[in-house]
Structures are given as structure tokens and as C-alpha cells.
Amino acid sequence: MSRYALYFAPKQQSKWWQAGCQWLGRDPTSQRSLEQIRLPNVIPKVLQRLTTDARRYGFHATLKAPFRLAEGHGLGELEQSLAAFCRRQKPIEIPSPQVEWIGNFLALRPGDKNSAIHQLAMQCVSHFDYLRAPLRPEELARRQQQQLSARQLRLLQHWGYPYTAEEYRFHMTLTDALNNTDAAEAIERGARQHFDIGEPLIIHSIALFYEAASGDDFQLLRHYAFNAD
């Protein structure tokens, strides 16, 4: 069954978007595969394998994790609610995004803590939750197999996702797990060079992503621009 997600994704014309799509080797707006960046001392097939999951989701930061629509609610209602929500939001600037480790994978992160981002993410989680179908037993069981804290388990049961509220970390995933590869250091060096773009990253909109069926690549359907004065 299809799922939707509320993500941040840079503008298609921006250097950040172009860099992210080139890094992962896919453009989720067109669903086209792209020639993935070549890194020194990294075999191309190795980088391709170590970005498999990240590529499926596309270059993004999660605001509200993928969810199925609840019974009685449709895509049109989600789109209307999202457009109205975004009209009340103001852009948020991330002056110096940095490539950092989160556990065993690499991600692009804000250089400093940004309370406005956390507030936006939690608003997305709570405001649109009436549209979210409850997790199925198998979905819940799969999540519970992860090493989650007691707090994360409560968040999972309440919001359908364990990394919300104080557990939230804004990040744009660049790799899958790198703990079992000798290429980790070379990939890290390559990522830092590739994303040394030298301009701020602006959260200017929320992107609606769509997964047609379980395991399919996510597609970027539309950006909803922030319009608050």
C-alpha cells in the first residue's frame, strides 16, 4: 500500500539539490537514475551498494516520516492541509551544513543546534497526525526489533516514529551503514569535499514524497512553499 512522507528537499535549481542527487545517483522528481559521483580510492560499485537505501528515499531530511493515509482521508485532503500549513511558515536558514556521522552512517547536518528546525518538525509530526493510519502489527514489530530506548518506544507507539520530539535530529542521509567497509574513510573525505558548497541551505518549503508500493523508490510530488511574512 502507498505511503506519503513530509520531507525537506532543496530547490531543484540549487547547488545543494544537484549535489545531493549526484551523490546518491537518482533524481526523485523525475525518477531518473544519474551517473553517481566518482570518489578517489572508492570502487564505484562499492559506493553504489553503500548508498542503496539512501538512494531509494532520495536526498531529503525527514519532517514527518512515511505514513499510510488513515481510512476516510485522501491525497486531496493532505495536499490542502499541507498547503495551508506551509502558508503560515517562514524560511529557516542553515548557514553552514556539515557532513557528520550519525551512528554508523554519514549525513548532512546543521553546524549548530537550530530550535526553529525542531519546532517545524514537531509541528509537522503533530499537525498531520490525524491523517496517519496506525502502524500495522508487522510494522510495529519491525521497528521494535531496533535498539530503541523506552522513550523512543513510547514515541513510536504515539506518533508512529521513534525519532521525534527531543529524539529528533535533522539530517540529510548520505550513506547506508558504513561500519563493515574499508571504504568508510574515503567516502567520508569524498562527502566532505563534495558538499563543501559554500552557501547556506534554506528550508523554504515542505516536499511531499510518495512511495507507490512497499520497497519502491520514493518520488517527489511537489514542493509547498513557505509564505509567511
C-alpha positions as CSV (number, residue, x, y, z in Angstrom):
1,M,0.0,0.0,0.0
2,S,1.2,3.5,-0.8
3,R,2.7,5.9,1.7
4,Y,3.4,9.6,1.9
5,A,6.1,11.5,3.7
6,L,6.8,15.1,4.5
7,Y,10.4,15.9,3.8
8,F,12.6,18.9,3.3
9,A,14.3,18.9,-0.1
10,P,16.3,21.8,-1.6
11,K,15.0,23.6,-4.6
12,Q,15.7,21.8,-7.8
13,Q,17.8,24.6,-9.2
14,S,20.0,24.8,-6.1
15,K,23.6,23.6,-5.8
16,W,22.5,21.5,-2.8
17,W,19.9,19.6,-4.7
18,Q,22.2,18.9,-7.6
19,A,25.0,17.8,-5.3
20,G,22.6,15.5,-3.3
21,C,21.2,13.9,-6.4
22,Q,24.6,13.4,-8.0
23,W,25.9,11.9,-4.7
24,L,23.1,9.3,-4.5
25,G,22.7,8.8,-8.2
26,R,19.0,9.5,-8.5
27,D,16.6,12.4,-9.0
28,P,13.3,11.7,-7.2
29,T,11.5,14.4,-9.1
30,S,11.9,12.7,-12.4
31,Q,12.7,9.2,-11.0
32,R,15.8,9.2,-13.3
33,S,19.0,7.4,-12.4
34,L,22.0,9.6,-12.6
35,E,25.7,8.9,-13.0
36,Q,26.9,8.7,-9.4
37,I,29.9,10.8,-8.3
38,R,33.3,9.1,-8.6
39,L,35.4,9.2,-5.4
40,P,39.1,8.6,-5.2
41,N,40.0,5.2,-3.8
42,V,36.4,4.0,-3.8
43,I,35.2,1.4,-6.3
44,P,32.0,2.8,-8.0
45,K,30.0,-0.4,-7.3
46,V,31.0,-0.2,-3.6
47,L,29.7,3.4,-3.3
48,Q,26.5,2.4,-5.2
49,R,26.0,-0.5,-2.8
50,L,26.6,1.6,0.3
51,T,24.0,4.2,-0.7
52,T,21.3,1.8,-1.7
53,D,18.7,2.7,0.9
54,A,19.6,6.4,0.9
55,R,19.1,6.4,-2.9
56,R,15.6,4.8,-2.6
57,Y,14.4,7.6,-0.3
58,G,16.1,10.4,-2.3
59,F,18.0,13.4,-1.0
60,H,15.9,14.8,1.9
61,A,15.5,15.5,5.6
62,T,12.6,13.9,7.4
63,L,10.0,16.2,8.9
64,K,7.2,13.6,9.2
65,A,8.2,10.0,8.5
66,P,6.4,7.9,5.8
67,F,2.8,7.0,6.7
68,R,-0.2,5.5,5.1
69,L,-3.3,7.6,4.9
70,A,-6.0,6.8,7.5
71,E,-9.3,5.4,6.4
72,G,-11.6,8.2,5.2
73,H,-8.8,10.5,4.2
74,G,-7.4,11.1,0.8
75,L,-4.5,12.7,-1.0
76,G,-6.5,15.8,-1.8
77,E,-7.1,16.5,1.9
78,L,-3.4,16.0,2.7
79,E,-2.5,18.4,-0.1
80,Q,-4.9,21.1,1.1
81,S,-3.8,20.8,4.7
82,L,-0.1,20.9,3.7
83,A,-0.6,24.0,1.5
84,A,-2.4,25.8,4.3
85,F,0.2,24.8,6.9
86,C,3.1,26.0,4.7
87,R,1.5,29.4,4.0
88,R,2.0,30.1,7.8
89,Q,5.7,29.1,7.9
90,K,8.8,31.2,7.5
91,P,12.0,30.1,5.8
92,I,14.8,28.8,8.0
93,E,18.4,29.3,7.1
94,I,21.1,26.7,7.9
95,P,24.3,28.8,7.5
96,S,27.0,26.0,7.4
97,P,25.7,22.5,6.9
98,Q,28.3,19.9,7.7
99,V,28.9,16.2,6.9
100,E,28.7,14.3,10.2
101,W,28.5,10.8,11.5
102,I,25.1,9.7,12.9
103,G,25.8,6.3,14.4
104,N,27.3,4.3,11.6
105,F,26.2,6.4,8.6
106,L,27.0,9.8,7.2
107,A,24.6,12.7,6.9
108,L,24.5,16.4,6.2
109,R,23.6,18.2,9.4
110,P,23.3,21.8,10.7
111,G,26.5,23.1,12.1
112,D,24.7,24.4,15.2
113,K,21.6,23.5,17.1
114,N,18.6,25.1,15.5
115,S,15.4,25.3,17.6
116,A,13.4,26.6,14.6
117,I,14.0,23.3,12.7
118,H,13.0,21.2,15.7
119,Q,9.8,23.3,16.1
120,L,8.9,22.9,12.5
121,A,9.5,19.1,12.6
122,M,7.4,18.6,15.7
123,Q,4.6,20.8,14.2
124,C,4.6,18.5,11.1
125,V,4.5,15.4,13.3
126,S,1.6,16.6,15.4
127,H,-0.4,18.7,12.9
128,F,-0.8,16.0,10.2
129,D,-1.1,13.0,12.5
130,Y,-4.9,12.8,12.2
131,L,-4.2,11.8,8.6
132,R,-1.9,8.9,9.5
133,A,-3.1,5.3,9.7
134,P,-1.9,3.4,12.8
135,L,1.1,1.2,12.3
136,R,0.2,-2.3,11.3
137,P,1.4,-5.0,13.8
138,E,4.1,-6.1,11.5
139,E,5.3,-2.5,11.0
140,L,5.4,-2.0,14.8
141,A,7.2,-5.3,15.3
142,R,9.8,-4.4,12.7
143,R,10.5,-1.1,14.4
144,Q,10.6,-2.7,17.9
145,Q,13.4,-5.0,16.7
146,Q,15.7,-2.0,16.6
147,Q,17.6,-1.0,19.7
148,L,15.2,1.6,20.9
149,S,15.1,3.3,24.3
150,A,12.0,3.2,26.5
151,R,11.3,6.8,25.4
152,Q,11.7,6.0,21.7
153,L,9.3,3.1,22.1
154,R,6.7,5.4,23.6
155,L,7.2,7.9,20.7
156,L,6.9,5.1,18.2
157,Q,3.6,4.0,19.7
158,H,2.2,7.6,20.0
159,W,3.5,9.1,16.7
160,G,4.4,6.0,14.6
161,Y,8.0,7.0,14.6
162,P,10.6,6.8,17.4
163,Y,12.8,9.8,16.4
164,T,10.5,12.7,17.2
165,A,10.4,15.4,20.0
166,E,13.7,15.5,21.8
167,E,14.9,12.4,19.9
168,Y,14.7,14.3,16.6
169,R,17.9,15.0,14.6
170,F,17.6,17.0,11.4
171,H,19.8,15.2,8.9
172,M,20.0,14.5,5.2
173,T,21.2,10.9,4.8
174,L,24.2,10.3,2.6
175,T,25.0,6.7,3.1
176,D,23.8,3.4,4.5
177,A,25.7,1.8,7.4
178,L,29.5,2.0,6.8
179,N,30.7,0.1,9.8
180,N,31.5,-3.0,7.8
181,T,33.5,-1.5,5.0
182,D,37.1,-0.4,4.5
183,A,35.9,2.4,2.3
184,A,34.4,4.5,5.1
185,E,37.2,7.0,5.5
186,A,37.5,7.6,1.8
187,I,33.7,8.0,1.5
188,E,33.8,10.5,4.4
189,R,36.6,12.5,2.8
190,G,34.7,12.5,-0.5
191,A,31.5,13.6,1.1
192,R,33.1,16.5,2.9
193,Q,34.7,17.7,-0.4
194,H,31.5,17.2,-2.4
195,F,29.2,19.1,0.0
196,D,31.7,21.9,0.6
197,I,29.3,24.2,-1.3
198,G,30.0,27.5,0.5
199,E,26.4,28.8,0.7
200,P,23.6,28.5,3.2
201,L,20.9,25.8,2.9
202,I,17.5,27.3,3.1
203,I,14.4,25.4,4.3
204,H,11.9,27.2,2.1
205,S,9.2,24.6,1.7
206,I,8.0,21.1,2.5
207,A,8.2,18.5,-0.1
208,L,5.5,15.8,-0.4
209,F,7.1,12.4,-1.3
210,Y,5.3,9.3,-2.4
211,E,6.0,5.6,-2.2
212,A,3.6,3.7,-4.6
213,A,4.2,0.3,-3.0
214,S,6.4,-1.1,-0.3
215,G,10.0,-1.1,-1.4
216,D,9.5,1.2,-4.3
217,D,11.7,4.3,-4.8
218,F,10.2,7.5,-3.3
219,Q,9.1,10.2,-5.7
220,L,9.0,13.9,-5.0
221,L,5.5,15.0,-6.0
222,R,5.5,18.7,-5.2
223,H,7.1,21.5,-3.1
224,Y,4.8,23.6,-0.9
225,A,6.4,26.9,-0.4
226,F,6.5,28.9,2.9
227,N,4.7,32.2,2.5
228,A,4.5,33.8,6.0
229,D,5.7,37.4,6.1
